[in-house]
Amino acid sequence: MCRYLFYQIYKADLLLFSTRLFRIHLKNLRKHHVASGSFYVSRNRPLILQAFLGTCVGVALYDKEAGVGGLVHLLLPEPVSEASTYQPEKYASTGLPIFLRALYDEGASNNRLKAFIAGGALVGPVDGTDLHLDIGGRTAETVRHFLKEKEIQIEKSETGGFFTCCLNLNMGNWRCDIEPLGIDKASNDIESYDLSAHEIKRAIERIQPIPQVALKILRMINEDEHNVHELTEEIRQDQVICAKTLKLCNSAIFAGKRKIESLDHALTFLGFNNLARLVISTSMGSFYGCSSAGYSLCKGGLFHHTVGTAVISEKLADLTAEVKPGLAYTAGLLHDIGKVVLDQHIASAYPLFYRQLFEENANFNEAEKKILGIDHTEVGHDLALKWSLSESLADTIHHHHNPEETARNVKLTNIVYLADLLMSRFHTGLELERLSTATLSSRLRTIGCSIEKFSEIVDLIPAGVFKSEPELALMQ
C-alpha cells in the first residue's frame, strides 16, 4: 500500500515538473512579430508567430501533414489606387494570393490547409463613423470570401467586436490561439490608487532635461532655419548623441555600402532634414525607454508608437500642405511625452485602469484623471513648459486628444490627432490608446481632407512604421 501511494505521489510530482518544464519551454520559445502589410511562411520549427490586431486582420494558415504554415497581417481590403500596388501584401485581395503561393511553394496542399482569422475590430470608443467606414469588417469579409473560393477550411474566426487581440501560431506543434491584449497584466485586482499633486510634481522634476542639441534643432525646425554648420557643431558637442547617430547611420537599417565615419558624411548621405529627425529621435528614445509595465503592451511600445505617429504626422503635413512637415514630425514625436512621467503610476494601477477602459468603456483621459487625478496631456504640457519648448508644440501636446479645444494651432493639433488615431487603430499591440472618432469628419475637413478619402490616408502610412524596429520608419 505504501509503495502504491509513493508511486502515485511520484507520478503527480513528475506530471507537475513536466508541466512546469513545458510552460518554461513555451515562454522561452522565440517569437516573431508579423508586422502589418507583411507575411511569414516557414516549415516546422520552434517559433511562435504573432500578429497584434485591432482594425487589421490576421490570417494563420497551416498544413500539419506537410509541416508548413504561416501568418499574414492585412491592413486594408483592397488597393486604394494604382500607386498602392507597390506593396500588395498590405491588402487582402492581393496579399492573400501571394501568401498562399508561398505556402504552396513550401509544400502545403490546398485540401489540407486550415485557417484561423482574427482582428477587424471596432477599436473603441466606437462611433457611427467607425460603422460607416468598417475597414476591418470589409477586410475580414474579403478574407472569408477568398478562403471559401479556394475551399480552405476555416477552423476558427474571431473578427469584429471592440477589443484588440493577438493571433499566435506555434510553428512547432501548429497550435493556434487568439488572445485579448493587455488582459494578463490586469489579472491582479486593485480597487483604488491615490496619487498626490506633490508626487506628480516630483515625477516631473525627476525627468532628465532634454539635451541642448535636441532643443536647438527643435527651434531650428520651428523657425524654418537651416543652418547646416550650426547643426553639425551642436551635434559634435554632445558625444553621446553624436556616437548614437553615427551608429544608427551605419546600421543594417540604412544598409549603406560605404561606412559613414563623420557627421559631415552623414549630412551628405542623409540630408539636413533626415539628419535632424534622426538626432531628435535618438535624443527622445532615452526618455520613452523600453518599459513594458505601464502604458506599453510590449517592450519599447511607447517609443515605437511615438515614432510612428511622428512619421504619419509628417506624411499628413506633406499631403495637406497646411503645416511644416518638420514641425508636424516633432509634434508627433513629443505628443505622448506626459506618459513618460505617469508610466510607473499607471503600471501600479494597471488592473484598475484596464477595467476603466475596456469594461466600463471610459474615455482615455477621463480614466487617467479618475485614477491619477491628472492626465498625460496636462503633464506633457507642464513638461513642455519646463523644457521651454515652443508654444505650438506645448499647445499640441496639451490638446492632441481634443483638437477642438485649441484656438491657436488647430491644423497642427488635428494632424497629430489623426496620426495618433491611425497608429492606435492600425498598429495595435504597442500601448494602451483609445481615441474617439466622433468628430473625425470635421477634423479631416480642418486639414483639407474628407471622410471619403480616409482609406487613401490609411494607405499613406509607410511600411516601415509597422516593422519591429521604429528606426525603419525614419527614412520612409
Helices and strands as residue ranges (DSSP letters): H 2-28, E 30-33, E 38-43, E 47-53, E 57-63, E 68-74, G 82-86, G 88-90, H 92-105, E 114-119, H 128-133, H 135-149, E 153-159, E 165-170, E 176-180, G 183-186, H 197-206, H 212-222, H 228-237, H 239-249, H 263-270, H 272-288, H 301-320, H 325-334, H 338-348, H 350-354, I 355-359, H 364-372, H 376-386, H 391-399, G 403-405, H 410-426, H 440-446, G 451-453, H 454-459, G 463-466, G 470-475
